């Protein structure tokens, strides 16, 4: 929340019952203006990434004056304070960094300017080219390389499903702003490329994998139109390299326990 008194903003929270009131009682988690005064910095809020499922820890991104590069710090949401490196808190200096929680919070996937690899850590676009696995209590220099893209790529990123019992990691190579190659990283660290159109967006939720189409996709004898949102069982899709065919999200909701098959799809308006 920003206003004349707090131009940099307040990170705040309240309960659902309070939020429904005309004048909710807000709990201030972090005052960006006060933080800037205390540290002599022009901090601008650049986002936060919570550790599921407890959501008691977050990776907080702070930008100096709104720059693209961010400083990253680990934050205790319950105690409303930053966790210092001496307390095994993950912290990164200013860079176009990306960090991603792994299950349990004892390790992260990180893309940043790595020590001794300054000339090769970023793509020509200035975003992470290399993703590494960084464990709590160890120096960044000891992080292990998980994936390296091409110098001409836009960026390399990771996304994970942290839901207990459905923990999965994915590596995504952004070839252009509109196309990507996405790999599932199995428990042994092996990468399995997803059989999807390069311009399709992909996400995972529990036992399902979802695809948002930017162009038509013909699979399993059926053509799904651009704008469709498709879903199928993750394990079956990986094992069979793209079959059984994804179905529309409405078809899944209508018959959640049915055998996955190609059914009428939903197309965005």
Backbone as JSON, one array per atom type, in Angstrom:
{
  "sequence": "XXXXXXXXXXXXXXXXXXXXXXXXXXXXXXXXXXXXXXXXXXXXXXXXXXXXXXXXXXXXXXXXXXXXXXXXXXXXXXXXXXXXXXXXXXXXXXXXXXXXXXXXXXXXXXXXXXXXXXXXXXXXXXXXXXXXXXXXXXXXXXXXXXXXXXXXXXXXXXXXXXXXXXXXXXXXXXXXXXXXXXXXXXXXXXXXXXXXXXXXXXXXXXXXXXXXXXXXXXXXXXXXXXXXXXXXXXXXXXXXXXXXXXXXXXXXXXXXXXXXXXXXXXXXX",
  "N": [[0.84, -1.18, 0.0], [0.59, 2.19, -0.91], [0.85, 5.65, -0.08], [0.55, 9.22, 0.54], [1.99, 9.54, 2.88], [3.51, 7.27, 2.97], [5.31, 6.85, 0.54], [6.97, 4.9, -0.63], [5.83, 2.6, 0.21], [3.9, 0.18, 2.14], [4.22, -3.08, 3.29], [1.76, -5.15, 4.11], [-0.7, -6.97, 6.08], [-3.77, -8.73, 6.74], [-6.59, -10.36, 8.3], [-9.08, -12.43, 6.66], [-11.65, -11.9, 7.6], [-11.28, -9.35, 8.72], [-10.61, -7.93, 6.43], [-12.97, -7.74, 5.09], [-14.29, -5.77, 6.38], [-15.28, -2.31, 6.62], [-13.25, -0.62, 7.47], [-10.49, -2.09, 7.71], [-8.31, -3.69, 10.1], [-5.0, -3.4, 9.85], [-1.94, -5.24, 9.8], [1.32, -4.25, 9.89], [3.89, -5.5, 8.02], [6.32, -4.86, 6.76], [7.89, -1.76, 6.48], [8.68, 0.11, 3.88], [9.62, 2.73, 3.5], [10.64, 3.4, 6.04], [12.59, 1.44, 6.26], [14.32, 2.23, 4.2], [15.18, 4.71, 5.22], [16.51, 3.86, 7.54], [18.64, 2.43, 6.46], [19.81, 4.1, 4.69], [19.11, 4.01, 1.99], [17.43, 4.04, -1.21], [15.03, 2.31, -1.36], [12.93, 0.32, -3.39], [10.02, -1.58, -3.64], [10.16, -4.83, -4.99], [9.01, -7.29, -5.06], [8.08, -10.55, -3.65], [8.74, -13.92, -2.69], [7.21, -16.64, -1.48], [7.79, -19.4, 0.79], [6.24, -22.3, 0.33], [4.59, -24.99, 2.18], [3.99, -23.53, 4.46], [4.42, -20.79, 4.44], [5.88, -19.02, 6.04], [8.34, -17.96, 5.63], [10.05, -15.83, 3.35], [11.47, -14.82, 0.23], [12.65, -11.74, -0.34], [12.61, -9.14, -2.67], [14.41, -6.25, -3.35], [14.72, -3.12, -4.88], [17.01, -0.67, -5.95], [15.95, 2.45, -6.27], [14.15, 1.65, -8.22], [15.42, 0.22, -10.2], [16.28, -2.34, -12.68], [17.91, -4.36, -11.67], [18.14, -6.23, -8.61], [18.37, -6.41, -5.02], [18.49, -9.21, -2.94], [16.93, -10.72, -0.14], [16.43, -12.91, 2.64], [13.43, -13.29, 4.49], [11.73, -13.27, 7.6], [8.51, -13.82, 8.02], [6.8, -14.13, 10.17], [8.11, -13.07, 12.46], [8.66, -10.66, 11.39], [11.09, -9.62, 10.27], [14.34, -9.33, 8.67], [16.4, -12.14, 7.85], [19.65, -12.69, 8.67], [22.81, -13.29, 6.89], [24.54, -14.57, 8.7], [22.81, -16.03, 10.17], [22.23, -18.08, 8.55], [20.72, -17.1, 6.49], [19.58, -16.69, 3.2], [21.11, -14.48, 1.0], [21.63, -12.08, -1.54], [23.77, -9.91, -3.42], [23.29, -6.83, -5.32], [21.92, -7.48, -8.44], [20.65, -8.84, -11.56], [18.99, -11.03, -10.48], [17.57, -14.32, -9.93], [15.8, -16.29, -7.73], [14.66, -19.39, -6.39], [12.61, -21.2, -4.31], [13.19, -24.46, -2.94], [11.72, -27.64, -1.96], [11.19, -27.69, 1.53], [13.01, -25.66, 2.07], [15.75, -25.65, 2.56], [17.46, -25.42, 0.5], [18.06, -23.72, -2.61], [17.21, -22.84, -5.99], [19.22, -20.89, -8.03], [19.83, -18.08, -10.08], [22.18, -15.86, -11.12], [24.83, -13.36, -11.04], [27.57, -15.15, -10.88], [30.36, -15.7, -8.68], [33.55, -15.36, -10.13], [32.57, -16.08, -12.58], [31.65, -13.99, -14.05], [31.49, -13.07, -16.71], [30.03, -14.96, -18.06], [27.69, -15.6, -16.77], [25.3, -14.33, -17.36], [22.8, -13.79, -19.93], [22.87, -12.36, -23.28], [20.84, -10.56, -23.09], [20.96, -9.77, -20.52], [19.96, -11.26, -18.41], [19.67, -14.11, -16.12], [21.67, -16.82, -17.25], [22.59, -19.18, -16.37], [21.58, -21.69, -14.11], [21.84, -22.64, -10.76], [22.16, -24.98, -8.01], [21.84, -24.12, -4.75], [22.84, -24.57, -1.49], [21.76, -24.25, 1.9], [23.76, -22.44, 4.23], [26.14, -22.63, 2.86], [28.73, -21.21, 0.76], [28.0, -19.1, -2.07], [29.69, -19.64, -4.15], [30.02, -22.36, -4.1], [27.82, -23.5, -5.2], [25.99, -25.81, -7.27], [25.93, -26.42, -10.75], [22.92, -26.65, -12.51], [21.64, -26.18, -14.9], [22.43, -24.72, -18.05], [21.86, -22.18, -20.31], [21.86, -20.79, -23.67], [24.05, -18.19, -24.86], [22.73, -16.32, -26.42], [20.08, -16.56, -25.65], [17.05, -15.31, -24.08], [16.62, -15.67, -21.29], [17.14, -17.95, -18.53], [15.13, -19.91, -16.43], [13.55, -21.22, -13.45], [10.83, -23.14, -12.21], [8.76, -24.4, -9.6], [6.65, -26.9, -8.12], [5.65, -26.89, -4.93], [3.94, -28.27, -3.34], [3.26, -30.57, -0.75], [3.98, -33.94, -1.37], [3.73, -33.66, -4.05], [6.0, -32.55, -5.11], [7.85, -30.99, -7.55], [10.27, -30.03, -9.99], [11.02, -27.67, -12.55], [12.83, -26.64, -15.41], [13.25, -23.83, -17.39], [14.02, -22.65, -20.5], [14.24, -19.62, -21.91], [13.97, -18.96, -25.07], [13.17, -16.94, -26.84], [11.24, -13.92, -26.23], [8.72, -14.94, -26.48], [8.8, -17.66, -26.81], [9.74, -20.88, -25.51], [11.71, -23.55, -24.13], [10.94, -26.25, -22.11], [11.89, -28.24, -19.4], [11.36, -31.08, -17.35], [12.74, -31.74, -14.22], [13.88, -34.55, -12.82], [13.92, -36.65, -9.8], [16.5, -37.56, -9.69], [17.94, -35.62, -10.85], [17.99, -35.64, -13.59], [17.07, -34.35, -16.8], [14.01, -34.01, -18.49], [12.61, -33.32, -21.47], [9.67, -31.48, -22.1], [7.05, -32.42, -24.22], [5.79, -30.2, -26.03], [4.3, -27.32, -27.72], [6.61, -24.72, -28.61], [5.78, -22.15, -28.03], [3.9, -22.38, -26.08], [2.69, -21.84, -22.79], [3.5, -23.32, -19.67], [2.49, -25.0, -16.68], [2.39, -26.46, -13.39], [0.27, -28.26, -11.18], [-0.24, -29.93, -8.37], [-1.24, -33.18, -9.17], [-1.46, -32.59, -11.81], [-0.64, -31.26, -15.09], [-0.52, -28.25, -16.85], [-1.35, -26.43, -19.82], [-1.14, -23.44, -21.6], [-2.16, -22.18, -24.56], [-0.64, -20.45, -27.27], [-0.71, -20.8, -29.91], [-2.24, -23.0, -32.37], [-2.47, -26.47, -31.46], [-1.88, -29.66, -32.42], [-2.54, -32.82, -31.32], [-2.73, -36.21, -30.44], [-4.56, -36.72, -32.46], [-6.33, -34.63, -32.43], [-7.0, -31.13, -32.82], [-6.2, -28.4, -30.92], [-7.22, -25.15, -30.27], [-5.54, -21.94, -30.49], [-5.25, -20.07, -27.49], [-6.51, -21.84, -25.87], [-6.86, -23.53, -22.72], [-5.33, -26.24, -21.44], [-5.26, -29.46, -19.8], [-3.76, -32.28, -18.2], [-2.97, -35.51, -16.72], [0.01, -35.44, -14.93], [2.04, -37.49, -14.56], [1.34, -39.44, -16.47], [1.61, -37.99, -18.81], [4.36, -37.42, -18.89], [5.52, -40.01, -18.93], [4.55, -41.07, -21.3], [5.43, -39.31, -23.19], [3.82, -37.11, -24.03], [1.32, -38.2, -24.52], [-1.43, -39.61, -22.74], [-3.7, -37.41, -24.53], [-3.96, -33.9, -23.74], [-6.81, -32.46, -22.07], [-9.6, -30.15, -22.07], [-9.84, -27.64, -19.5], [-12.4, -27.3, -18.48], [-13.62, -29.7, -19.11], [-12.22, -31.41, -17.47], [-13.0, -30.52, -14.92], [-15.67, -31.17, -15.05], [-15.65, -33.91, -15.03], [-13.83, -35.19, -13.04], [-12.7, -37.6, -12.27], [-12.48, -39.17, -14.46], [-11.03, -41.19, -17.13], [-8.18, -39.83, -18.67], [-8.69, -38.16, -21.66], [-9.08, -36.9, -24.99], [-11.2, -34.22, -25.09], [-14.0, -31.92, -25.64], [-12.85, -28.58, -25.84], [-11.97, -25.58, -24.0], [-11.95, -22.32, -25.17], [-10.26, -19.25, -25.08], [-11.97, -16.11, -24.87]],
  "CA": [[0.0, 0.0, 0.0], [1.32, 3.45, -0.98], [0.08, 6.88, 0.07], [1.43, 10.38, 0.67], [2.86, 9.34, 4.03], [4.38, 6.12, 2.69], [5.44, 6.79, -0.92], [7.6, 3.65, -1.05], [4.85, 1.55, 0.44], [3.84, -0.71, 3.29], [3.85, -4.48, 3.09], [0.86, -5.34, 5.23], [-1.57, -8.15, 6.01], [-4.91, -8.76, 7.65], [-7.39, -11.57, 8.15], [-10.18, -12.31, 5.7], [-12.76, -11.23, 8.27], [-10.96, -7.92, 8.82], [-10.6, -7.34, 5.09], [-14.36, -7.51, 4.68], [-14.81, -4.61, 7.09], [-15.09, -1.02, 5.93], [-11.93, -0.11, 7.88], [-9.76, -3.25, 8.24], [-7.15, -3.5, 10.98], [-3.85, -3.94, 9.12], [-0.68, -5.52, 10.48], [2.42, -3.84, 9.02], [4.97, -6.48, 7.98], [7.56, -4.16, 6.41], [7.73, -0.37, 6.07], [9.77, 0.37, 2.94], [10.16, 4.06, 3.74], [11.45, 3.33, 7.25], [13.77, 0.63, 5.94], [15.22, 3.07, 3.43], [15.8, 5.7, 6.11], [17.44, 3.17, 8.43], [19.79, 1.9, 5.74], [20.33, 5.1, 3.77], [18.89, 3.51, 0.64], [16.18, 4.39, -1.87], [14.48, 1.0, -1.68], [11.64, 0.17, -4.05], [9.54, -2.97, -3.55], [10.26, -5.56, -6.26], [8.32, -8.57, -4.98], [8.42, -11.54, -2.63], [8.48, -15.3, -3.08], [7.0, -17.37, -0.23], [8.09, -20.83, 0.88], [5.07, -23.13, 0.61], [3.19, -24.58, 2.37], [3.78, -22.77, 5.7], [4.44, -19.36, 4.11], [6.46, -18.26, 7.14], [9.58, -17.38, 5.13], [9.91, -15.28, 2.01], [12.59, -14.16, -0.41], [12.19, -10.38, -0.64], [13.4, -8.44, -3.68], [14.45, -4.8, -3.18], [15.38, -2.45, -5.99], [17.48, 0.69, -5.66], [15.37, 3.46, -7.14], [13.33, 1.06, -9.28], [16.27, -0.38, -11.24], [15.98, -3.74, -13.01], [18.67, -5.22, -10.76], [17.57, -6.28, -7.28], [19.03, -7.05, -3.89], [17.58, -10.24, -2.43], [17.14, -11.09, 1.26], [15.45, -13.81, 3.25], [12.62, -12.55, 5.45], [10.88, -14.02, 8.52], [7.22, -13.13, 7.98], [6.18, -14.2, 11.49], [8.8, -12.11, 13.33], [8.72, -9.41, 10.64], [12.47, -9.14, 10.21], [15.22, -10.04, 7.75], [17.29, -13.16, 8.42], [20.98, -12.31, 8.22], [23.64, -14.4, 6.43], [25.09, -15.29, 9.84], [21.75, -16.93, 10.63], [21.97, -18.96, 7.4], [19.75, -16.49, 5.6], [20.03, -16.5, 1.82], [21.21, -13.07, 0.64], [22.4, -11.83, -2.75], [23.97, -8.5, -3.73], [22.54, -6.29, -6.44], [22.1, -8.11, -9.75], [19.38, -9.32, -12.13], [18.98, -12.39, -9.95], [16.33, -15.06, -9.74], [15.91, -17.37, -6.76], [13.46, -20.21, -6.35], [12.6, -22.15, -3.2], [13.02, -25.9, -3.12], [10.97, -28.18, -0.83], [11.84, -27.65, 2.83], [13.67, -24.38, 2.26], [17.17, -25.77, 2.87], [18.23, -25.18, -0.72], [17.4, -22.87, -3.6], [17.76, -22.69, -7.32], [19.62, -19.49, -8.16], [20.45, -17.56, -11.29], [22.72, -14.54, -10.78], [26.22, -13.22, -11.47], [28.31, -16.02, -9.98], [31.76, -15.32, -8.49], [34.48, -15.97, -11.07], [31.89, -16.39, -13.84], [30.93, -12.76, -14.36], [31.29, -12.87, -18.14], [29.2, -16.02, -18.65], [26.53, -15.88, -15.93], [24.1, -13.71, -17.9], [22.59, -13.82, -21.38], [23.08, -11.06, -23.93], [19.75, -9.69, -22.64], [21.26, -9.34, -19.16], [19.26, -12.07, -17.42], [20.42, -15.34, -15.82], [21.87, -17.85, -18.26], [22.95, -20.39, -15.64], [20.85, -21.97, -12.88], [22.6, -23.52, -9.88], [21.55, -25.44, -6.76], [22.57, -23.49, -3.64], [22.4, -25.15, -0.22], [21.85, -23.38, 3.07], [25.0, -22.48, 5.0], [27.31, -22.78, 1.99], [28.94, -20.02, -0.07], [27.43, -19.14, -3.42], [30.7, -20.21, -5.05], [29.96, -23.83, -4.07], [26.56, -23.95, -5.81], [26.19, -26.77, -8.36], [25.21, -26.08, -11.97], [21.78, -27.49, -12.87], [21.3, -25.96, -16.31], [23.02, -23.55, -18.69], [21.28, -21.88, -21.6], [22.75, -20.22, -24.67], [24.33, -16.78, -24.65], [21.74, -15.53, -27.14], [18.75, -16.72, -25.07], [16.58, -14.21, -23.24], [16.91, -16.0, -19.9], [16.85, -19.3, -18.04], [14.4, -19.79, -15.18], [13.08, -22.46, -12.83], [9.63, -23.04, -11.39], [8.56, -25.63, -8.85], [5.44, -27.14, -7.34], [6.14, -27.23, -3.6], [2.89, -28.93, -2.57], [3.72, -31.85, -0.21], [3.56, -35.1, -2.13], [3.72, -33.35, -5.49], [7.15, -31.7, -5.35], [8.45, -31.16, -8.88], [11.04, -28.89, -10.47], [11.07, -27.49, -13.99], [13.78, -25.66, -15.92], [12.69, -23.23, -18.6], [14.95, -21.86, -21.31], [13.54, -18.63, -22.71], [14.69, -18.76, -26.32], [12.77, -15.57, -27.17], [10.25, -13.47, -25.26], [7.45, -15.63, -26.69], [9.0, -19.1, -26.95], [10.58, -21.47, -24.48], [11.84, -25.0, -23.99], [10.74, -26.56, -20.7], [12.29, -29.58, -19.0], [11.09, -31.57, -16.0], [13.95, -32.24, -13.56], [13.42, -35.63, -11.95], [14.55, -36.73, -8.49], [17.93, -37.83, -9.86], [18.56, -34.48, -11.51], [17.94, -35.78, -15.04], [16.12, -33.45, -17.44], [13.11, -34.62, -19.46], [11.98, -32.23, -22.2], [8.23, -31.6, -22.27], [6.63, -32.43, -25.63], [4.78, -29.15, -26.15], [4.71, -26.24, -28.63], [7.57, -23.83, -27.97], [5.15, -20.91, -27.58], [2.9, -22.69, -25.06], [3.08, -21.68, -21.4], [3.24, -24.55, -18.93], [2.53, -24.91, -15.23], [2.04, -27.72, -12.73], [-0.5, -28.14, -9.95], [-0.45, -31.26, -7.82], [-1.02, -34.28, -10.12], [-1.78, -32.14, -13.16], [0.19, -30.33, -15.83], [-1.42, -27.38, -17.61], [-0.77, -25.75, -20.97], [-1.87, -22.31, -22.16], [-1.71, -22.17, -25.95], [-0.59, -19.23, -28.07], [-0.97, -21.23, -31.29], [-2.94, -24.28, -32.42], [-1.66, -27.63, -31.11], [-2.48, -30.93, -32.82], [-1.99, -33.91, -30.53], [-3.71, -37.28, -30.26], [-5.57, -36.67, -33.51], [-7.22, -33.47, -32.26], [-6.35, -29.83, -32.86], [-6.66, -27.47, -29.9], [-7.03, -23.81, -30.8], [-4.8, -20.94, -29.71], [-6.08, -19.51, -26.43], [-7.06, -22.92, -25.04], [-6.18, -23.95, -21.5], [-5.43, -27.69, -21.44], [-4.75, -30.11, -18.61], [-3.72, -33.74, -18.21], [-2.23, -36.07, -15.59], [1.43, -35.19, -15.14], [2.82, -38.72, -14.7], [1.02, -40.07, -17.74], [2.15, -37.15, -19.89], [5.81, -37.6, -18.92], [5.86, -41.39, -19.29], [4.18, -41.36, -22.69], [5.95, -38.23, -24.04], [2.79, -36.27, -24.61], [0.02, -38.87, -24.59], [-2.67, -39.25, -23.4], [-3.84, -36.02, -24.93], [-4.56, -32.98, -22.78], [-8.21, -32.11, -22.25], [-9.9, -28.81, -21.62], [-9.99, -27.53, -18.06], [-13.81, -27.48, -18.15], [-13.91, -31.13, -19.18], [-11.66, -32.02, -16.27], [-13.84, -30.17, -13.79], [-16.95, -31.85, -15.2], [-15.51, -35.34, -14.79], [-12.48, -35.18, -12.51], [-12.18, -38.95, -12.07], [-12.52, -39.93, -15.71], [-9.78, -41.46, -17.81], [-7.8, -38.68, -19.48], [-8.92, -38.34, -23.09], [-9.32, -35.64, -25.66], [-12.6, -33.83, -24.97], [-14.2, -30.55, -26.08], [-11.96, -27.69, -25.13], [-12.4, -24.21, -23.77], [-11.12, -21.35, -25.88], [-10.38, -17.91, -24.51], [-12.78, -15.22, -25.71]],
  "C": [[0.88, 1.24, 0.0], [0.35, 4.61, -0.76], [1.07, 8.02, 0.25], [2.4, 10.23, 1.83], [3.88, 8.24, 3.79], [4.54, 5.96, 1.18], [6.1, 5.52, -1.44], [6.73, 2.44, -0.72], [5.01, 0.78, 1.73], [3.48, -2.1, 2.82], [3.02, -4.85, 4.31], [-0.05, -6.54, 5.0], [-2.74, -7.96, 6.98], [-5.63, -10.08, 7.45], [-8.5, -11.34, 7.14], [-11.37, -11.6, 6.33], [-12.53, -9.73, 8.38], [-11.06, -7.24, 7.46], [-12.01, -6.99, 4.61], [-14.97, -6.29, 5.36], [-14.52, -3.33, 6.3], [-13.72, -0.43, 6.25], [-11.14, -1.25, 8.52], [-8.61, -2.83, 9.16], [-5.95, -4.19, 10.33], [-2.66, -4.15, 10.04], [0.46, -5.19, 9.52], [3.55, -4.86, 9.13], [6.3, -5.8, 7.7], [7.22, -2.76, 5.9], [8.91, -0.01, 5.18], [10.41, 1.73, 3.16], [11.07, 4.06, 4.97], [12.72, 2.52, 7.01], [14.79, 1.45, 5.17], [15.92, 4.1, 4.29], [16.83, 5.04, 7.01], [18.73, 2.78, 7.74], [20.41, 2.91, 4.77], [20.21, 4.69, 2.32], [17.54, 3.99, 0.11], [15.5, 3.11, -2.33], [13.12, 1.11, -2.34], [11.26, -1.31, -4.0], [9.57, -3.63, -4.92], [9.69, -6.96, -6.17], [8.81, -9.46, -3.86], [7.99, -12.92, -3.09], [8.41, -16.14, -1.81], [7.4, -18.84, -0.36], [6.83, -21.57, 1.28], [5.49, -24.37, 1.4], [2.97, -23.68, 3.59], [3.71, -21.27, 5.45], [4.92, -18.5, 5.27], [7.78, -17.6, 6.76], [9.33, -16.88, 3.71], [11.25, -14.75, 1.53], [12.08, -12.8, -0.88], [13.16, -9.71, -1.6], [13.27, -6.93, -3.46], [15.26, -4.18, -4.31], [15.81, -1.05, -5.58], [16.9, 1.65, -6.69], [14.54, 2.92, -8.28], [14.13, 0.45, -10.41], [15.87, -1.82, -11.51], [16.69, -4.71, -12.08], [18.1, -5.11, -9.35], [18.58, -6.81, -6.27], [18.03, -8.04, -3.31], [17.95, -10.63, -1.01], [16.05, -12.06, 1.71], [14.75, -13.08, 4.39], [11.77, -13.5, 6.27], [9.56, -13.27, 8.63], [6.55, -13.12, 9.34], [6.78, -13.14, 12.42], [8.98, -10.74, 12.67], [10.12, -8.8, 10.65], [13.25, -9.94, 9.17], [16.09, -11.03, 8.51], [18.67, -12.92, 7.83], [21.75, -13.52, 7.7], [24.23, -15.21, 7.58], [24.08, -16.27, 10.43], [21.35, -17.91, 9.53], [20.87, -18.41, 6.5], [20.33, -16.3, 4.21], [19.99, -15.01, 1.47], [22.06, -12.94, -0.61], [22.59, -10.33, -2.94], [23.21, -8.1, -4.98], [22.91, -6.95, -7.76], [20.71, -8.44, -10.3], [19.24, -10.8, -11.76], [17.59, -12.99, -9.95], [16.61, -16.2, -8.77], [14.58, -18.08, -6.64], [13.59, -21.21, -5.2], [12.56, -23.58, -3.71], [12.32, -26.44, -1.89], [11.79, -28.17, 0.46], [12.59, -26.37, 3.11], [15.14, -24.45, 2.59], [18.06, -25.6, 1.65], [17.38, -24.35, -1.68], [17.98, -23.14, -4.97], [18.06, -21.2, -7.49], [20.21, -19.22, -9.52], [20.9, -16.14, -11.0], [24.09, -14.4, -11.42], [27.07, -13.99, -10.47], [29.77, -15.58, -9.87], [32.68, -16.08, -9.44], [33.88, -16.31, -12.41], [31.12, -15.17, -14.34], [30.6, -12.62, -15.85], [30.33, -13.88, -18.77], [27.93, -16.31, -17.86], [25.22, -15.39, -16.54], [24.02, -13.88, -19.4], [22.91, -12.45, -21.97], [22.0, -10.06, -23.53], [19.94, -9.22, -21.2], [20.56, -10.1, -18.07], [20.01, -13.39, -17.19], [20.46, -16.33, -16.98], [22.1, -19.21, -17.61], [22.11, -20.5, -14.37], [21.66, -22.96, -12.05], [21.77, -23.88, -8.64], [22.42, -24.95, -5.61], [22.0, -23.98, -2.33], [22.64, -24.19, 0.93], [23.2, -23.55, 3.78], [26.25, -22.66, 4.18], [27.49, -21.51, 1.17], [28.36, -20.2, -1.46], [28.4, -19.79, -4.4], [30.66, -21.73, -5.1], [28.7, -24.38, -4.72], [26.84, -24.8, -7.05], [25.33, -26.4, -9.57], [24.14, -27.12, -12.28], [21.5, -27.4, -14.36], [21.99, -24.69, -16.79], [22.4, -23.37, -20.06], [22.33, -21.35, -22.56], [22.92, -18.72, -24.42], [23.27, -15.89, -25.3], [20.32, -15.69, -26.64], [18.34, -15.45, -24.33], [16.95, -14.48, -21.78], [16.68, -17.49, -19.67], [16.2, -19.15, -16.67], [14.01, -21.18, -14.68], [11.73, -22.18, -12.18], [9.36, -24.41, -10.78], [7.15, -25.68, -8.27], [5.91, -27.64, -5.99], [5.09, -27.93, -2.75], [3.39, -30.29, -2.06], [3.12, -33.03, -0.96], [3.56, -34.9, -3.62], [4.92, -32.48, -5.88], [7.78, -32.0, -6.71], [9.16, -29.87, -9.27], [11.05, -28.87, -11.99], [12.1, -26.42, -14.33], [13.24, -25.14, -17.24], [13.72, -22.33, -19.27], [14.14, -20.91, -22.19], [14.32, -18.31, -23.97], [14.43, -17.37, -26.87], [11.78, -15.13, -26.09], [8.96, -14.26, -25.35], [7.59, -17.14, -26.82], [9.94, -19.62, -25.88], [10.66, -22.98, -24.67], [11.79, -25.31, -22.5], [11.07, -28.01, -20.43], [11.83, -29.87, -17.58], [12.38, -32.13, -15.44], [13.53, -33.29, -12.55], [14.25, -35.69, -10.67], [16.04, -37.02, -8.56], [18.66, -36.69, -10.56], [18.56, -34.57, -13.02], [16.84, -34.88, -15.6], [15.33, -34.18, -18.51], [12.37, -33.49, -20.17], [10.49, -32.49, -22.37], [7.87, -31.48, -23.74], [5.47, -31.47, -25.8], [5.23, -28.16, -27.21], [5.62, -25.27, -27.9], [6.93, -22.54, -27.47], [4.04, -21.16, -26.56], [3.48, -22.46, -23.67], [2.68, -22.93, -20.63], [3.3, -24.28, -17.44], [2.1, -26.26, -14.66], [1.26, -27.41, -11.46], [-0.86, -29.53, -9.47], [-0.23, -32.34, -8.88], [-1.22, -33.87, -11.57], [-0.69, -31.26, -13.76], [-0.72, -29.56, -16.77], [-0.66, -26.66, -18.71], [-1.7, -24.62, -21.42], [-1.32, -22.06, -23.56], [-1.73, -20.78, -26.56], [-0.83, -19.53, -29.55], [-1.68, -22.57, -31.24], [-1.97, -25.42, -32.12], [-2.44, -28.88, -31.49], [-1.78, -32.06, -32.09], [-3.09, -34.95, -30.33], [-4.84, -37.24, -31.27], [-6.54, -35.51, -33.41], [-6.4, -32.19, -32.3], [-7.01, -28.91, -31.84], [-6.28, -26.05, -30.33], [-6.18, -22.93, -29.88], [-5.74, -20.29, -28.7], [-6.66, -20.56, -25.52], [-6.21, -23.11, -23.78], [-6.41, -25.44, -21.36], [-4.79, -28.28, -20.19], [-4.73, -31.62, -18.83], [-2.96, -34.21, -16.97], [-0.73, -35.98, -15.88], [2.2, -36.48, -15.42], [2.58, -39.39, -16.04], [1.63, -39.29, -18.9], [3.66, -37.35, -20.02], [6.19, -38.98, -19.43], [5.62, -41.65, -20.76], [4.61, -40.27, -23.66], [4.85, -37.47, -24.77], [1.45, -36.93, -24.81], [-0.22, -39.51, -23.22], [-2.81, -37.75, -23.61], [-4.4, -35.16, -23.8], [-6.03, -32.74, -23.1], [-8.43, -30.68, -21.78], [-10.1, -28.8, -20.11], [-11.45, -27.72, -17.64], [-14.19, -28.96, -18.17], [-13.38, -31.83, -17.94], [-12.56, -31.74, -15.07], [-15.18, -30.91, -13.84], [-16.85, -33.33, -14.86], [-14.1, -35.61, -14.28], [-11.88, -36.57, -12.4], [-12.13, -39.77, -13.34], [-11.12, -40.21, -16.24], [-9.45, -40.29, -18.71], [-7.97, -39.02, -20.96], [-9.16, -36.98, -23.7], [-10.82, -35.35, -25.65], [-12.76, -32.4, -25.47], [-13.43, -29.57, -25.21], [-12.58, -26.32, -24.93], [-11.43, -23.28, -24.47], [-11.35, -19.98, -25.28], [-11.19, -17.03, -25.44], [-11.91, -14.26, -26.51]]
}
